[in-house]
Amino acid sequence: MRKVLQMGLLLLLVAALFGGCSRFAVPRPEPSRAAESFSNRLRWLDFQGAAQYLQPEYRQEFREHFATLEGLHITDVRPASGEEVDPQHLESTLEVDYYLLPSLTVKTRHLHLTWQYVDLGRWQSGYWQIVGPFPDFP
């Protein structure tokens, strides 16, 4: 009888542990972290890394465009605005300071970006990506 009681308590404990785990989902990443990482990659001219934040169908075009811009120097990238449209979309504007050799004049360009959250379900962390083609630059 005692053995049956111990086995029943063990099963109850295991069920409680596994049942409790189902309440915990992977937290949703903040859009500001994705935007900051994208900005840093632009600033350091890491266009391969920056392309990963675009929808897959626009990545190759982005890489090819920036590969043709020899003499491009980005001096600063900073957020100018950001507004949540709904829980899945964010509109933002980046200010990019740059110069393109042989000119040494620093210019500022405002890039309007729409971010979309891609949900991978309860057990995987989703991610934020830029919707549509990258704006004309420079």
C-alpha positions in Angstrom: 0.0 0.0 0.0 2.8 2.3 0.9 4.6 1.7 -2.4 1.4 2.5 -4.3 1.0 5.8 -2.4 4.6 6.7 -3.1 4.2 6.0 -6.8 1.0 8.0 -6.9 2.7 11.0 -5.2 5.6 10.7 -7.6 3.3 10.8 -10.6 1.4 13.7 -9.2 4.7 15.6 -8.6 5.9 14.9 -12.2 2.5 16.0 -13.6 2.6 19.2 -11.6 6.1 20.0 -12.9 5.3 19.4 -16.5 2.0 21.1 -16.2 3.6 24.2 -14.7 6.1 24.4 -17.6 3.3 24.9 -20.1 2.5 28.3 -18.7 5.9 29.8 -19.6 6.3 31.0 -23.2 9.4 32.4 -24.8 9.2 36.2 -24.3 8.7 38.5 -27.3 11.8 40.5 -28.2 11.7 44.3 -28.0 11.6 46.0 -31.4 14.1 48.6 -30.1 16.8 45.9 -29.8 16.3 44.9 -33.5 16.4 48.5 -34.6 19.5 49.2 -32.6 21.3 46.2 -34.0 20.3 47.1 -37.5 21.5 50.7 -37.0 24.9 49.5 -35.6 25.4 47.2 -38.6 24.7 50.1 -41.0 27.0 52.3 -39.1 29.8 49.8 -39.3 29.1 49.1 -43.0 28.1 45.4 -42.2 25.6 45.2 -45.0 25.6 41.4 -44.9 24.4 41.5 -41.3 22.0 44.4 -41.9 20.4 42.5 -44.7 19.2 39.9 -42.3 16.7 42.4 -40.9 15.0 42.7 -44.3 12.3 40.3 -45.6 14.1 37.5 -47.4 13.0 38.6 -50.9 14.7 42.0 -50.5 18.0 40.9 -49.0 19.9 40.2 -52.2 18.9 43.5 -53.8 20.0 45.3 -50.6 23.4 43.6 -50.6 24.0 44.3 -54.3 23.1 47.9 -54.0 25.5 48.6 -51.1 28.3 46.6 -52.8 28.2 49.1 -55.6 28.7 52.1 -53.3 32.4 52.3 -53.1 33.6 55.2 -51.0 30.5 55.3 -48.8 31.2 56.2 -45.2 28.4 56.3 -42.6 29.3 58.5 -39.7 26.2 58.1 -37.6 22.8 56.4 -37.5 20.3 57.4 -34.9 16.6 56.9 -34.4 14.5 60.0 -35.2 11.1 58.5 -34.4 9.2 55.3 -33.7 5.5 54.7 -33.4 3.7 51.4 -32.8 0.9 51.0 -35.3 -0.4 47.8 -33.7 1.3 45.0 -31.7 2.7 43.5 -34.9 3.9 46.7 -36.7 6.1 49.6 -35.9 6.8 52.7 -38.1 10.2 54.3 -37.5 12.6 56.8 -39.0 16.3 56.6 -38.9 18.6 59.6 -39.5 21.8 58.5 -41.3 24.8 60.8 -41.6 27.1 59.8 -44.5 29.5 61.0 -47.1 30.3 59.4 -50.5 33.9 59.9 -51.7 35.3 61.9 -53.4 32.9 64.4 -51.7 33.7 65.2 -48.0 30.4 66.8 -47.4 28.4 65.0 -44.7 24.8 64.6 -45.7 21.8 63.5 -43.6 19.2 61.1 -45.0 15.9 60.2 -43.3 15.0 56.6 -43.8 11.4 55.6 -43.1 11.1 51.9 -42.2 8.2 49.7 -41.3 9.0 46.8 -38.9 6.8 43.7 -38.6 7.0 41.1 -35.9 7.3 37.5 -37.1 5.7 35.2 -34.5 7.2 31.7 -34.5 4.8 30.4 -31.9 4.8 29.9 -28.2 8.0 27.9 -27.8 10.3 29.9 -30.1 11.4 33.5 -30.0 10.0 35.5 -32.9 11.9 38.4 -34.5 11.3 41.8 -36.0 12.0 42.5 -39.7 11.8 45.4 -42.1 8.9 45.1 -44.4 9.3 46.0 -48.1 12.4 47.1 -50.0 14.9 49.3 -48.4 14.5 53.0 -49.2 16.7 54.6 -51.8 20.1 55.4 -50.3 22.1 57.5 -50.7 
